[in-house]
Amino acid sequence: MNSVRFLIYGAALLGFAGLRSAEAQLAYAMHSTHTGSRFVIVSGSFDHEDDLSKFEDLVAREHPTAVGFNSPGGNVVKALELGRLIRSAGLSTLQVRQSECASACSLAFMGGVNRFAEPGSIGVHKSSFSDSDGVPVADAVSEIQQLTAEIIGYMTEMGVDPGLLQLAFSYNSDDIRYLSGSEMSRYKLTTSATPDAPAARVEIPNSEPPPTPREQGRVVASLEVPVARSGTVRYPKGEAALKKAADPDSESVALVRNGTPVAVDQILGDWYAVTVGRQTGYMHHTWVRVDQFDEDAGDRRYVQVKSLSSLRAAESFIKSSPVSLVAHLTAKNWFAITLKDTYAEREAKDVANALKAHGLIAKDSIVTLGNTYVRKVCCD
């Protein structure tokens, strides 16, 4: 479907958007454009009791090519179900600003093989857990985590960047965030694209440092690893052991809290000889965030899916992956392949588990603070 057809569909959808206000449950109505193209408008709120077989029957009988929405959201699980039905039927989805598609509706929209939306027509926010009354807190938390993992897996399955969920999480369930056109494109919520604008010419004064090396017209990040001279303790459990020798079984001299500055006196393989205040000892290099390294996600976590010995191999792996990945040069001159985004600790585990469950990343993928990452070198 090209942009001209989208405009035709959009104009038709505008004409029918006001015919039916959002209802308690879903309703489906067939419409045609003046060119004869047929599309379905899904209206109302998603409810766990919705019978989606009516949608399947309508599609089988009328053979539409696209689906539009007029829905404020509702039950997330039912929205995922409808999205998968849309995908299995090979339908496109489209949305205009004058009709509503918010909250759970945005998930159903993702089901389109081709997806087109006007800026400001799709709204997202954090999912609410409406059935928590009387449910033990531990059970409620577990169910929310499972639902989050299911959403992440679904988004990846539909070709949408799971980073969109991170944006949605920053808006409470009683608020809403309508996405701009560039955000829809960035998170792959929409599949239409406009040609990139030509890069502006930038003159670099002679007083500036030389530009980053280029390889066949593209910028290549430096592969030089700076010498570690100082840093801060950053360990998953909040404090790391200062060892008497460069050996994990060595006696601990002290426990040092995260954020404590250390001076790196010597590099001994995977260990640093360090000075902490007036004490000296040894710390494993994964326990220290080095000041001389560019990467710093703070307390957020990376999901590392692979480690490779060459940049060429890393680039090839990233290009063949179904999920968005980047590569980081590490302190040992290897290349760590991670998901593009960073996450809070619990969220990182949920993302990793969901992607593993769907076979999209390796089962041995890990969640890490990335202390050994020097800089990102590929492949935005």
C-alpha positions in Angstrom: 0.0 0.0 0.0 1.6 3.3 -1.1 1.0 6.8 0.4 -1.7 7.6 -2.2 -3.8 4.6 -1.1 -3.2 5.5 2.5 -4.7 9.0 1.8 -7.7 7.4 0.2 -8.2 5.0 3.1 -7.6 7.8 5.6 -10.2 10.1 3.9 -12.7 7.2 4.0 -12.0 6.4 7.6 -12.6 10.0 8.5 -16.0 9.8 6.9 -17.0 6.8 9.0 -15.2 7.6 12.3 -18.1 9.6 13.7 -20.8 7.0 12.9 -20.2 4.8 15.9 -18.9 6.0 19.3 -16.6 3.7 21.4 -18.8 1.0 22.9 -18.2 -1.4 25.8 -17.1 -4.2 23.6 -15.7 -4.5 20.1 -17.8 -4.0 16.9 -16.7 -4.5 13.4 -18.0 -2.7 10.3 -17.0 -3.1 6.6 -16.5 0.0 4.5 -15.3 0.8 0.9 -13.4 3.6 -0.6 -14.6 5.2 -3.9 -11.9 3.1 -5.6 -13.5 -0.1 -4.3 -10.8 -0.9 -1.7 -12.4 -2.5 1.3 -11.5 -2.1 5.0 -12.8 -2.9 8.5 -13.3 -0.4 11.3 -12.9 -1.9 14.7 -14.6 0.2 17.3 -15.2 0.0 21.1 -13.2 -1.1 24.0 -11.3 -4.4 24.2 -12.9 -6.8 26.7 -11.9 -10.3 27.7 -15.3 -11.6 26.6 -15.0 -10.3 23.1 -15.7 -12.9 20.5 -13.1 -12.4 17.8 -14.5 -15.2 15.7 -16.9 -12.5 14.4 -13.9 -10.6 13.1 -12.5 -13.7 11.5 -15.8 -14.5 9.8 -16.1 -10.9 8.5 -12.6 -11.0 7.0 -13.2 -14.4 5.4 -16.4 -13.3 3.9 -15.6 -9.7 2.8 -11.9 -9.9 2.0 -10.8 -6.5 3.2 -7.2 -5.3 2.8 -6.9 -3.0 5.9 -8.1 -2.4 9.4 -8.7 0.9 11.1 -9.6 1.6 14.7 -11.8 3.8 16.9 -11.0 2.5 20.4 -9.7 3.9 23.7 -8.1 0.5 24.6 -9.1 -2.0 27.2 -8.0 -5.6 27.8 -4.4 -6.1 26.7 -4.6 -9.9 26.2 -7.6 -9.5 23.8 -5.7 -6.7 21.9 -2.8 -9.1 21.4 -5.2 -11.8 20.1 -6.7 -9.4 17.6 -3.3 -8.2 16.5 -2.2 -11.8 15.7 -5.4 -12.4 13.8 -4.8 -9.3 11.7 -1.2 -10.5 11.0 -2.3 -14.1 10.1 -4.9 -12.6 7.7 -2.2 -10.5 6.0 -4.0 -7.3 6.6 -2.6 -3.8 6.9 -3.5 -1.3 9.6 -4.0 2.4 9.4 -5.0 5.2 11.8 -6.0 8.8 11.4 -5.8 11.4 14.1 -9.6 12.1 14.1 -10.3 8.5 15.3 -9.0 7.1 18.6 -6.5 4.3 19.0 -4.9 4.4 22.5 -3.6 2.1 25.1 -4.3 -1.6 24.3 -5.5 -0.5 20.8 -1.9 0.4 19.9 -1.0 -3.3 20.4 -3.7 -4.5 18.0 -2.5 -1.9 15.5 0.9 -3.5 15.5 -0.6 -6.6 13.9 -0.7 -5.0 10.5 1.7 -6.4 7.9 2.0 -2.8 6.7 1.2 -0.1 9.2 0.4 3.6 8.5 -0.6 6.2 11.0 -0.9 10.0 11.2 1.3 11.8 13.8 -0.6 12.0 17.1 -3.0 9.2 16.2 -1.6 6.4 18.4 -1.5 6.8 22.2 0.5 4.7 24.7 0.9 4.5 28.4 1.6 2.0 31.2 -0.8 -0.9 31.4 -3.1 -1.0 34.4 -3.8 -4.1 36.4 -7.5 -3.8 37.0 -8.2 -7.2 38.7 -5.8 -6.8 41.6 -8.4 -6.4 44.4 -8.0 -9.2 46.8 -5.0 -10.7 45.0 -1.8 -11.2 47.1 0.8 -8.6 46.2 3.3 -11.3 45.1 0.8 -12.8 42.8 -0.2 -9.5 41.3 3.5 -8.6 40.7 4.1 -11.9 39.1 1.1 -11.5 36.8 2.2 -8.0 35.7 5.7 -9.3 35.0 4.3 -12.2 32.9 2.1 -9.8 31.0 5.0 -7.4 30.4 7.1 -10.3 29.0 4.2 -11.3 26.7 3.9 -7.8 25.4 7.6 -7.6 24.7 7.6 -10.9 22.9 4.6 -9.8 20.8 6.1 -6.5 19.8 9.3 -8.2 18.7 7.2 -10.8 16.8 5.4 -7.9 15.0 8.7 -6.2 14.1 8.2 -3.3 16.6 11.1 -2.1 18.7 10.4 -3.2 22.3 12.0 0.2 23.3 8.5 1.7 22.7 7.4 -0.1 25.9 10.0 1.7 27.8 8.6 5.0 26.7 5.0 3.8 27.5 6.2 2.9 31.0 7.0 6.5 31.8 3.3 7.5 31.5 0.9 6.2 34.2 -2.3 4.4 33.3 -4.3 7.6 34.0 -2.2 9.6 31.5 -1.5 9.1 27.8 1.3 9.9 25.4 0.5 10.4 21.7 3.4 9.5 19.4 4.9 11.8 16.9 5.6 10.6 13.3 9.3 10.4 13.9 8.8 8.3 17.1 6.5 5.9 15.3 9.2 5.5 12.6 12.0 5.2 15.2 10.3 2.4 17.1 9.1 0.7 13.9 5.5 1.1 14.9 4.8 2.3 11.3 6.3 0.7 8.2 6.1 3.7 5.8 9.2 5.8 5.5 10.2 9.0 3.8 13.6 9.3 2.1 16.3 10.5 4.5 17.2 14.2 4.1 20.7 14.8 2.7 23.2 15.4 5.4 24.2 19.0 5.9 27.8 19.8 5.0 29.8 20.6 8.1 33.1 22.4 7.9 35.6 21.4 10.6 38.0 24.1 11.7 41.7 23.2 11.6 41.9 23.7 15.3 39.5 20.8 15.9 40.8 17.2 16.4 40.9 15.1 13.2 37.5 13.5 12.3 36.7 9.9 13.2 38.1 7.5 10.6 35.7 6.5 7.8 35.5 3.2 6.1 33.7 3.1 2.7 31.8 6.3 3.4 30.6 5.4 6.9 31.9 6.6 10.3 34.0 4.0 12.1 34.3 4.3 15.9 37.8 4.1 17.4 38.9 0.5 18.3 41.5 1.8 20.8 41.0 0.7 24.4 42.1 3.4 26.9 44.3 2.3 29.8 42.2 2.0 32.9 43.6 4.5 35.6 40.6 5.2 37.8 37.0 4.4 38.3 34.2 3.6 40.7 32.9 0.4 42.2 29.7 -0.8 40.5 28.6 -4.3 41.4 25.1 -5.9 41.1 24.8 -6.6 44.8 25.7 -3.0 45.9 29.2 -3.7 47.2 32.2 -5.5 46.0 35.0 -7.3 47.8 38.5 -5.8 47.9 40.7 -9.0 47.7 44.1 -9.7 49.2 45.3 -11.3 45.9 44.1 -11.4 42.3 42.1 -14.5 42.9 38.4 -15.0 43.5 39.1 -17.4 46.3 41.5 -15.0 48.0 40.6 -13.5 51.4 38.6 -10.3 51.3 40.3 -7.2 52.8 37.1 -5.2 52.9 33.7 -4.7 51.3 33.5 -1.5 49.2 30.2 0.1 48.4 29.0 1.1 44.9 30.1 4.5 43.9 33.3 4.5 45.9 36.2 5.9 43.8 39.2 3.6 43.2 42.6 4.2 41.6 43.8 1.5 39.2 47.5 1.0 40.0 48.1 -2.0 37.7 46.2 -4.3 35.3 46.8 -8.0 35.9 44.8 -10.0 33.3 41.2 -9.8 34.4 42.1 -8.1 37.7 42.9 -4.6 38.8 45.4 -3.8 41.5 43.6 -0.8 43.2 43.9 1.7 45.9 40.7 2.5 47.8 41.2 5.3 50.3 44.2 4.1 52.3 43.7 0.4 51.5 45.2 -1.5 48.6 44.0 -4.8 47.1 42.6 -6.4 44.0 39.2 -6.2 42.2 38.0 -8.1 39.2 37.7 -5.8 36.2 34.0 -6.5 35.9 33.4 -4.9 39.3 34.8 -1.4 38.4 33.3 1.2 36.1 36.4 2.8 34.5 36.4 6.5 34.1 38.4 6.3 30.9 35.7 4.3 29.1 33.0 6.1 27.2 30.1 3.7 28.0 28.1 4.5 31.2 24.5 3.4 31.6 24.6 4.1 35.3 22.6 1.5 37.2 20.7 0.4 34.1 21.4 -3.0 32.6 22.4 -4.2 29.2 21.1 -7.5 27.8 24.1 -9.1 26.2 23.2 -11.8 23.6 26.7 -12.7 22.1 30.4 -12.0 22.2 32.5 -12.0 19.1 36.2 -11.6 18.3 35.9 -9.3 15.3 33.9 -6.2 14.3 33.1 -7.7 10.9 31.6 -10.7 12.6 29.7 -8.5 15.0 28.3 -6.4 12.1 27.2 -9.5 10.2 25.5 -10.9 13.3 23.6 -7.7 14.0 22.4 -7.3 10.4 20.9 -10.9 10.4 19.2 -10.5 13.8 15.4 -10.1 14.0 15.8 -7.7 17.0 17.6 -4.4 17.2 21.2 -4.9 18.4 24.4 -2.8 18.9 28.0 -3.8 19.4 30.4 -2.5 22.1 34.1 -2.7 22.1 35.2 -4.3 25.4 38.3 -3.9 27.6 39.7 -7.2 26.2 39.3 -6.1 22.6 36.3 -8.4 22.0 32.8 -7.2 20.8 29.8 -7.5 23.1 26.5 -7.7 21.2 23.6 -6.3 23.2 20.0 -5.1 22.8 19.9 -1.5 21.6 18.3 -0.2 24.7 19.2 -0.4 28.4 16.7 -1.2 31.1 16.1 -1.2 34.9 17.2 -4.4 36.5 13.8 -6.2 36.7 12.8 -4.9 33.3 16.0 -6.2 31.7 15.3 -9.7 33.1 11.7 -9.6 31.8 12.9 -8.5 28.3 15.6 -11.1 28.2 13.3 -13.9 29.3 10.6 -12.9 26.8 13.0 -12.8 23.9 14.5 -16.1 24.9 11.1 -17.7 25.2 10.3 -16.6 21.6 13.7 -17.9 20.3 14.8 -14.4 19.3 18.0 -14.3 21.4 20.2 -17.1 22.7 19.3 -19.0 25.9 22.7 -18.1 27.4 22.1 -14.3 27.0 22.9 -12.4 30.1 21.9 -9.2 32.0 24.9 -7.1 32.8 26.0 -3.7 34.0 28.5 -3.4 31.1 31.5 -2.3 33.2 33.8 -3.8 30.6 32.2 -1.9 27.7 34.5 0.8 26.3 32.3 2.4 23.6 29.6 1.5 21.2 31.0 0.7 17.7 28.1 -0.6 15.7 25.5 -0.3 14.2 22.9 2.5 14.7 
